[in-house]
Amino acid sequence: DWIIHKHCKVYLLVSSQRIAGCLVAEPIKEAFKVIAPLGDERQLKKESSSPSTSIQFGNIVLQRQVSKRCRASDERLDNGAIVCEEEAKPAVCGIRAIWGSPSN
């Protein structure tokens, strides 16, 4: 199946005995860094100074950073395209799918 295969790991976020989120991760060897839209560069620099937390899955430690959505005036710059750098970087964990319930 295209969403999940035998090397994937599925993580569920359970809140009040209900599934509130799901993440499907897979081992990878390389990844391409996503380039932020032009309007987000100043915002990302400002937010990168805020404290980040980490979460560990086995030997893999993921860093979490909070990012905010663009202001409504900047949304015209977001055409939905995801642009990546041309050069691959070494990576060990890829996110194949992620879902969260609207109430969480």
CNS distance restraints for C-alpha pairs under 8 A (distance, minus, plus):
assign (resid   1 and name CA) (resid   5 and name CA) 6.38 0.50 0.50
assign (resid   3 and name CA) (resid  96 and name CA) 6.95 0.50 0.50
assign (resid   3 and name CA) (resid  97 and name CA) 7.20 0.50 0.50
assign (resid   4 and name CA) (resid   8 and name CA) 6.00 0.50 0.50
assign (resid   4 and name CA) (resid  24 and name CA) 7.43 0.50 0.50
assign (resid   4 and name CA) (resid  96 and name CA) 7.97 0.50 0.50
assign (resid   7 and name CA) (resid  26 and name CA) 6.14 0.50 0.50
assign (resid   7 and name CA) (resid  27 and name CA) 7.05 0.50 0.50
assign (resid   8 and name CA) (resid  24 and name CA) 6.47 0.50 0.50
assign (resid   8 and name CA) (resid  25 and name CA) 5.54 0.50 0.50
assign (resid   8 and name CA) (resid  26 and name CA) 4.50 0.50 0.50
assign (resid   8 and name CA) (resid  27 and name CA) 7.29 0.50 0.50
assign (resid   9 and name CA) (resid  24 and name CA) 5.74 0.50 0.50
assign (resid   9 and name CA) (resid  25 and name CA) 5.25 0.50 0.50
assign (resid   9 and name CA) (resid  26 and name CA) 6.27 0.50 0.50
assign (resid  10 and name CA) (resid  22 and name CA) 7.05 0.50 0.50
assign (resid  10 and name CA) (resid  23 and name CA) 5.77 0.50 0.50
assign (resid  10 and name CA) (resid  24 and name CA) 4.57 0.50 0.50
assign (resid  10 and name CA) (resid  25 and name CA) 6.43 0.50 0.50
assign (resid  11 and name CA) (resid  22 and name CA) 5.68 0.50 0.50
assign (resid  11 and name CA) (resid  23 and name CA) 5.15 0.50 0.50
assign (resid  11 and name CA) (resid  24 and name CA) 6.43 0.50 0.50
assign (resid  12 and name CA) (resid  19 and name CA) 6.57 0.50 0.50
assign (resid  12 and name CA) (resid  20 and name CA) 7.53 0.50 0.50
assign (resid  12 and name CA) (resid  21 and name CA) 5.70 0.50 0.50
assign (resid  12 and name CA) (resid  22 and name CA) 4.54 0.50 0.50
assign (resid  12 and name CA) (resid  23 and name CA) 6.53 0.50 0.50
assign (resid  13 and name CA) (resid  19 and name CA) 5.83 0.50 0.50
assign (resid  13 and name CA) (resid  20 and name CA) 5.38 0.50 0.50
assign (resid  13 and name CA) (resid  21 and name CA) 4.78 0.50 0.50
assign (resid  13 and name CA) (resid  22 and name CA) 6.15 0.50 0.50
assign (resid  14 and name CA) (resid  18 and name CA) 5.36 0.50 0.50
assign (resid  14 and name CA) (resid  19 and name CA) 4.53 0.50 0.50
assign (resid  14 and name CA) (resid  20 and name CA) 5.52 0.50 0.50
assign (resid  14 and name CA) (resid  21 and name CA) 7.13 0.50 0.50
assign (resid  15 and name CA) (resid  19 and name CA) 6.38 0.50 0.50
assign (resid  15 and name CA) (resid  20 and name CA) 6.03 0.50 0.50
assign (resid  20 and name CA) (resid 100 and name CA) 5.79 0.50 0.50
assign (resid  20 and name CA) (resid 101 and name CA) 5.28 0.50 0.50
assign (resid  20 and name CA) (resid 104 and name CA) 6.60 0.50 0.50
assign (resid  21 and name CA) (resid  98 and name CA) 7.59 0.50 0.50
assign (resid  21 and name CA) (resid  99 and name CA) 5.37 0.50 0.50
assign (resid  21 and name CA) (resid 100 and name CA) 4.06 0.50 0.50
assign (resid  21 and name CA) (resid 101 and name CA) 6.03 0.50 0.50
assign (resid  22 and name CA) (resid  97 and name CA) 7.98 0.50 0.50
assign (resid  22 and name CA) (resid  98 and name CA) 5.72 0.50 0.50
assign (resid  22 and name CA) (resid  99 and name CA) 5.14 0.50 0.50
assign (resid  22 and name CA) (resid 100 and name CA) 6.44 0.50 0.50
assign (resid  23 and name CA) (resid  95 and name CA) 7.23 0.50 0.50
assign (resid  23 and name CA) (resid  96 and name CA) 7.75 0.50 0.50
assign (resid  23 and name CA) (resid  97 and name CA) 5.82 0.50 0.50
assign (resid  23 and name CA) (resid  98 and name CA) 4.42 0.50 0.50
assign (resid  23 and name CA) (resid  99 and name CA) 6.43 0.50 0.50
assign (resid  24 and name CA) (resid  95 and name CA) 6.04 0.50 0.50
assign (resid  24 and name CA) (resid  96 and name CA) 5.42 0.50 0.50
assign (resid  24 and name CA) (resid  97 and name CA) 5.08 0.50 0.50
assign (resid  24 and name CA) (resid  98 and name CA) 6.33 0.50 0.50
assign (resid  25 and name CA) (resid  93 and name CA) 6.53 0.50 0.50
assign (resid  25 and name CA) (resid  94 and name CA) 5.54 0.50 0.50
assign (resid  25 and name CA) (resid  95 and name CA) 4.60 0.50 0.50
assign (resid  25 and name CA) (resid  96 and name CA) 5.57 0.50 0.50
assign (resid  25 and name CA) (resid  97 and name CA) 7.27 0.50 0.50
assign (resid  26 and name CA) (resid  93 and name CA) 5.76 0.50 0.50
assign (resid  26 and name CA) (resid  94 and name CA) 5.20 0.50 0.50
assign (resid  26 and name CA) (resid  95 and name CA) 6.48 0.50 0.50
assign (resid  26 and name CA) (resid  96 and name CA) 6.69 0.50 0.50
assign (resid  27 and name CA) (resid  92 and name CA) 5.56 0.50 0.50
assign (resid  27 and name CA) (resid  93 and name CA) 4.80 0.50 0.50
assign (resid  27 and name CA) (resid  94 and name CA) 6.09 0.50 0.50
assign (resid  28 and name CA) (resid  91 and name CA) 6.17 0.50 0.50
assign (resid  28 and name CA) (resid  92 and name CA) 5.01 0.50 0.50
assign (resid  28 and name CA) (resid  93 and name CA) 5.50 0.50 0.50
assign (resid  28 and name CA) (resid  94 and name CA) 5.90 0.50 0.50
assign (resid  29 and name CA) (resid  90 and name CA) 5.89 0.50 0.50
assign (resid  29 and name CA) (resid  91 and name CA) 5.20 0.50 0.50
assign (resid  29 and name CA) (resid  92 and name CA) 5.55 0.50 0.50
assign (resid  29 and name CA) (resid  93 and name CA) 7.93 0.50 0.50
assign (resid  30 and name CA) (resid  88 and name CA) 5.89 0.50 0.50
assign (resid  30 and name CA) (resid  89 and name CA) 5.34 0.50 0.50
assign (resid  30 and name CA) (resid  90 and name CA) 4.35 0.50 0.50
assign (resid  30 and name CA) (resid  91 and name CA) 4.65 0.50 0.50
assign (resid  30 and name CA) (resid  92 and name CA) 7.16 0.50 0.50
assign (resid  31 and name CA) (resid  88 and name CA) 5.29 0.50 0.50
assign (resid  31 and name CA) (resid  89 and name CA) 5.37 0.50 0.50
assign (resid  31 and name CA) (resid  90 and name CA) 6.40 0.50 0.50
assign (resid  31 and name CA) (resid  91 and name CA) 5.88 0.50 0.50
assign (resid  31 and name CA) (resid  94 and name CA) 7.79 0.50 0.50
assign (resid  32 and name CA) (resid  84 and name CA) 5.84 0.50 0.50
assign (resid  32 and name CA) (resid  85 and name CA) 5.82 0.50 0.50
assign (resid  32 and name CA) (resid  86 and name CA) 6.97 0.50 0.50
assign (resid  32 and name CA) (resid  87 and name CA) 6.56 0.50 0.50
assign (resid  32 and name CA) (resid  88 and name CA) 4.78 0.50 0.50
assign (resid  32 and name CA) (resid  89 and name CA) 6.14 0.50 0.50
assign (resid  33 and name CA) (resid  84 and name CA) 5.46 0.50 0.50
assign (resid  33 and name CA) (resid  85 and name CA) 5.52 0.50 0.50
assign (resid  33 and name CA) (resid  88 and name CA) 7.41 0.50 0.50
assign (resid  33 and name CA) (resid  89 and name CA) 7.41 0.50 0.50
assign (resid  34 and name CA) (resid  82 and name CA) 6.95 0.50 0.50
assign (resid  34 and name CA) (resid  83 and name CA) 5.86 0.50 0.50
assign (resid  34 and name CA) (resid  84 and name CA) 4.27 0.50 0.50
assign (resid  34 and name CA) (resid  85 and name CA) 6.37 0.50 0.50
assign (resid  35 and name CA) (resid  82 and name CA) 7.63 0.50 0.50
assign (resid  35 and name CA) (resid  83 and name CA) 5.57 0.50 0.50
assign (resid  35 and name CA) (resid  84 and name CA) 5.28 0.50 0.50
assign (resid  35 and name CA) (resid  85 and name CA) 6.44 0.50 0.50
assign (resid  36 and name CA) (resid  40 and name CA) 6.07 0.50 0.50
assign (resid  36 and name CA) (resid  41 and name CA) 6.55 0.50 0.50
assign (resid  36 and name CA) (resid  83 and name CA) 7.76 0.50 0.50
assign (resid  37 and name CA) (resid  41 and name CA) 7.09 0.50 0.50
assign (resid  37 and name CA) (resid  77 and name CA) 7.60 0.50 0.50
assign (resid  37 and name CA) (resid  78 and name CA) 7.25 0.50 0.50
assign (resid  39 and name CA) (resid  43 and name CA) 7.85 0.50 0.50
assign (resid  39 and name CA) (resid  70 and name CA) 7.78 0.50 0.50
assign (resid  39 and name CA) (resid  74 and name CA) 6.65 0.50 0.50
assign (resid  39 and name CA) (resid  77 and name CA) 7.28 0.50 0.50
assign (resid  40 and name CA) (resid  44 and name CA) 5.96 0.50 0.50
assign (resid  40 and name CA) (resid  70 and name CA) 7.03 0.50 0.50
assign (resid  41 and name CA) (resid  45 and name CA) 6.33 0.50 0.50
assign (resid  42 and name CA) (resid  46 and name CA) 6.35 0.50 0.50
assign (resid  43 and name CA) (resid  47 and name CA) 6.18 0.50 0.50
assign (resid  44 and name CA) (resid  48 and name CA) 5.95 0.50 0.50
assign (resid  44 and name CA) (resid  67 and name CA) 7.25 0.50 0.50
assign (resid  45 and name CA) (resid  49 and name CA) 7.13 0.50 0.50
assign (resid  46 and name CA) (resid  50 and name CA) 7.72 0.50 0.50
assign (resid  47 and name CA) (resid  66 and name CA) 7.23 0.50 0.50
assign (resid  47 and name CA) (resid  67 and name CA) 6.68 0.50 0.50
assign (resid  48 and name CA) (resid  65 and name CA) 7.33 0.50 0.50
assign (resid  50 and name CA) (resid  65 and name CA) 7.90 0.50 0.50
assign (resid  51 and name CA) (resid  65 and name CA) 7.58 0.50 0.50
assign (resid  52 and name CA) (resid  63 and name CA) 6.67 0.50 0.50
assign (resid  52 and name CA) (resid  64 and name CA) 5.58 0.50 0.50
assign (resid  52 and name CA) (resid  65 and name CA) 5.02 0.50 0.50
assign (resid  52 and name CA) (resid  66 and name CA) 7.44 0.50 0.50
assign (resid  53 and name CA) (resid  63 and name CA) 5.88 0.50 0.50
assign (resid  53 and name CA) (resid  64 and name CA) 5.28 0.50 0.50
assign (resid  53 and name CA) (resid  65 and name CA) 6.97 0.50 0.50
assign (resid  54 and name CA) (resid  61 and name CA) 6.50 0.50 0.50
assign (resid  54 and name CA) (resid  62 and name CA) 5.43 0.50 0.50
assign (resid  54 and name CA) (resid  63 and name CA) 4.31 0.50 0.50
assign (resid  54 and name CA) (resid  64 and name CA) 5.63 0.50 0.50
assign (resid  55 and name CA) (resid  61 and name CA) 5.70 0.50 0.50
assign (resid  55 and name CA) (resid  62 and name CA) 5.23 0.50 0.50
assign (resid  55 and name CA) (resid  63 and name CA) 6.49 0.50 0.50
assign (resid  55 and name CA) (resid  64 and name CA) 7.47 0.50 0.50
assign (resid  56 and name CA) (resid  60 and name CA) 5.62 0.50 0.50
assign (resid  56 and name CA) (resid  61 and name CA) 4.25 0.50 0.50
assign (resid  56 and name CA) (resid  62 and name CA) 6.07 0.50 0.50
assign (resid  57 and name CA) (resid  61 and name CA) 6.31 0.50 0.50
assign (resid  57 and name CA) (resid  62 and name CA) 7.89 0.50 0.50
assign (resid  60 and name CA) (resid  92 and name CA) 7.87 0.50 0.50
assign (resid  60 and name CA) (resid  93 and name CA) 7.63 0.50 0.50
assign (resid  70 and name CA) (resid  74 and name CA) 5.87 0.50 0.50
assign (resid  70 and name CA) (resid  75 and name CA) 6.30 0.50 0.50
assign (resid  71 and name CA) (resid  75 and name CA) 6.64 0.50 0.50
assign (resid  72 and name CA) (resid  76 and name CA) 7.95 0.50 0.50
assign (resid  74 and name CA) (resid  78 and name CA) 7.52 0.50 0.50
assign (resid 100 and name CA) (resid 104 and name CA) 6.91 0.50 0.50
